[in-house]
Amino acid sequence: KQEVTQIPAALSVPEGENLVLNCSFTDSAIYNLQWFRQDPGKGLTSLLLIQSSQREQTSGRLNASLDKSSGRSTLYIAASQPGDSATYLCAVMYNQGGKLIFGQGTELSVKP
Amino acid sequence: EPEVTQTPSHQVTQMGQEVILRCVPISNHLYFYWYRQILGQKVEFLVSFYNNEISEKSEIFDDQFSVERPDGSNFTLKIRSTKLEDSAMYFCASSELLGKGYEQYFGPGTRLTVT
């Protein structure tokens, strides 16, 4: 069964810290992987997409890496800010144009 | 920047009633999706739609559910006879291939409450 797991479920850090969120997937034959941000009661905002042939993608203070063979991805957030507080979701696609399979998310709280 | 829009933002309905959730995907996108998220749970896939037909559906998407693209811009999800367990946030998403690798863009969601 294709499953996505995110660890930790919740994380609280002081402002300014660098942090890493983890995502693992059981079937390594992915097409791509997307990281999303979800604010409470809101929709999903796409942060980064990594194609299966790529090792990492960067956007501002965010860097996502992909190790397909081990079934893992990490989202690195540099110099965290209170505005980064949200739930971060990892999702994988196995077929081009197909469905996304989501992890349960990591709820991040950045304290001023 | 183009975005996916959804209406209504909140729908309250009685058990057994029909509801239609509406979405306007990003205009040049070709792939369309519905997902749902029950409070406190994972986002779950319902159905995908491409070239005017369903390309994949989940076990959740039974005969009570249907999708339509009635006019080339809107994309709707209909639930014929709602149940209490249909209460959830419903998200529409769309994607394209060209230069974007099927990156999916999500709408703000419709919160469906079945009483």
Interface residues (C-beta under 8 A of the other chain):
Chain A: Y31 N32 Q34 F36 G41 K42 G43 L44 T45 S46 L49 Q51 L89 A91 M93 Q96 G97 G98 K99 L100 I101 F102 G103 Q104 G105
Chain B: Y31 Y33 Y35 Q41 K42 V43 E44 F45 S48 Y50 S55 E56 S58 F91 A93 S95 L97 K100 G101 Y102 E103 Q104 Y105 F106 G107 P108 G109 R111
